[in-house]
Amino acid sequence: MLAGSLELGSLRLVAAKARAAADLATIVAIGDQDDAAFAATGAYRPSPDAEAVARVYFARNLDAIAGSLDRSPDEIAAAADVAVFREAGALDQRSGRRYDRPAVRVAAVVPVRTPAFAAFLLPRVTSVEVLAASVAR
């Protein structure tokens, strides 16, 4: 029973760190401004490579918990659903949220190793779903 409790606590910690990794990735990606568009129009727009920036930073941020993951951070980031909403009023089909400013969203499934759960006939890998979005201010 103690092993299960410890595993559950560890899973909650890893899940919180995975959510933080996605949050930080969206913050960096939305902060990466398209300088040419800003110079031409004075309006903020995410950079053309905002999706790639979000994936790179998501993987980098997952590195801190890589030992607990069942796949590499690069694989998880590559499989993530990353969306860049360049215009105000865009509707995110995945979350149903309407963004009143440009935004970047990351949705991912993070597979976490939970070997102690096997003693209770539970899966050895638990999927943690994360969803994060950052809006330009």
C-alpha positions in Angstrom: 0.0 0.0 0.0 2.8 2.4 0.8 4.4 1.8 -2.6 1.2 2.7 -4.3 0.8 5.9 -2.3 4.4 6.9 -3.1 3.9 6.1 -6.7 0.7 8.2 -6.8 2.5 11.1 -5.2 5.3 10.8 -7.6 2.9 10.7 -10.5 1.2 13.9 -9.3 4.5 15.7 -9.1 5.6 14.6 -12.6 2.2 15.6 -13.9 2.5 19.1 -12.4 6.0 19.5 -13.9 4.7 18.3 -17.3 1.9 21.0 -17.1 4.5 23.6 -16.2 6.7 22.5 -19.1 3.8 23.1 -21.5 2.9 26.4 -19.9 6.5 27.7 -20.2 6.7 26.5 -23.8 3.6 28.5 -24.8 4.9 31.6 -23.0 8.2 31.5 -24.9 6.4 30.8 -28.2 3.9 33.7 -27.9 6.7 36.0 -26.8 8.5 35.3 -30.0 7.1 38.2 -32.0 7.0 38.6 -35.8 9.2 41.7 -36.0 8.5 42.3 -39.7 4.7 42.3 -39.2 5.1 44.6 -36.2 7.2 47.0 -38.2 4.8 47.0 -41.1 1.5 47.2 -39.2 2.2 48.0 -35.5 0.2 44.9 -34.6 1.6 42.0 -32.6 1.7 38.6 -34.4 3.4 35.4 -33.3 6.6 34.7 -35.3 6.3 32.3 -38.4 8.2 29.7 -36.4 6.1 29.9 -33.2 5.0 26.3 -33.5 8.5 25.0 -33.8 9.6 27.3 -30.9 6.8 25.8 -28.7 7.9 22.2 -29.5 11.6 22.9 -28.8 10.9 24.6 -25.5 8.3 21.9 -24.5 11.0 19.2 -25.1 13.7 21.2 -23.2 11.3 21.8 -20.3 10.5 18.0 -20.2 14.2 17.2 -19.9 14.0 17.8 -16.1 11.6 14.8 -15.7 13.0 12.6 -18.6 13.9 9.8 -16.2 10.2 9.4 -15.3 8.9 9.4 -18.8 8.2 6.4 -21.0 9.2 8.3 -24.2 11.9 10.9 -24.9 11.0 14.5 -24.4 11.7 15.1 -28.2 9.2 12.3 -29.1 6.5 13.8 -26.8 7.0 17.3 -28.1 6.9 16.1 -31.7 3.6 14.3 -31.1 2.0 17.3 -29.3 -0.8 19.2 -30.8 0.6 22.7 -31.1 -1.6 25.4 -32.5 -0.8 29.1 -33.3 -3.7 31.5 -33.5 -2.5 34.5 -35.3 -5.6 36.6 -35.3 -7.9 37.9 -32.5 -11.2 36.0 -32.2 -9.8 32.7 -33.3 -11.6 29.6 -31.9 -9.6 26.7 -30.6 -11.5 23.6 -31.9 -9.7 21.4 -29.3 -10.6 23.3 -26.2 -13.6 25.3 -27.4 -11.9 28.5 -26.2 -12.0 31.7 -28.2 -8.9 33.8 -28.0 -9.3 37.6 -28.0 -5.7 38.1 -28.9 -3.1 36.0 -30.8 -2.3 32.8 -28.8 -0.2 29.6 -28.8 -1.7 26.4 -27.4 0.1 23.1 -26.6 -1.9 19.9 -25.9 0.0 16.7 -25.3 -0.2 13.2 -23.8 2.8 12.6 -21.5 3.5 8.9 -20.8 4.8 8.5 -17.2 6.4 5.3 -15.9 4.5 4.0 -12.9 6.1 0.6 -12.2 4.7 0.2 -8.6 1.2 0.3 -10.0 1.9 -3.1 -11.6 1.7 -4.7 -8.2 -1.9 -3.6 -8.1 -2.6 -4.8 -11.6 -2.6 -1.2 -12.9 -0.8 0.0 -16.0 3.0 0.3 -15.8 2.7 3.6 -17.8 0.1 6.3 -17.0 -0.8 8.9 -19.6 -1.0 12.4 -18.3 -2.8 14.9 -20.5 -1.6 18.5 -20.5 -3.2 21.5 -22.1 -1.6 25.0 -21.9 -2.3 28.2 -23.8 -0.7 31.7 -23.7 -2.2 34.8 -25.1 -0.3 37.9 -26.2 -0.7 40.9 -24.0 
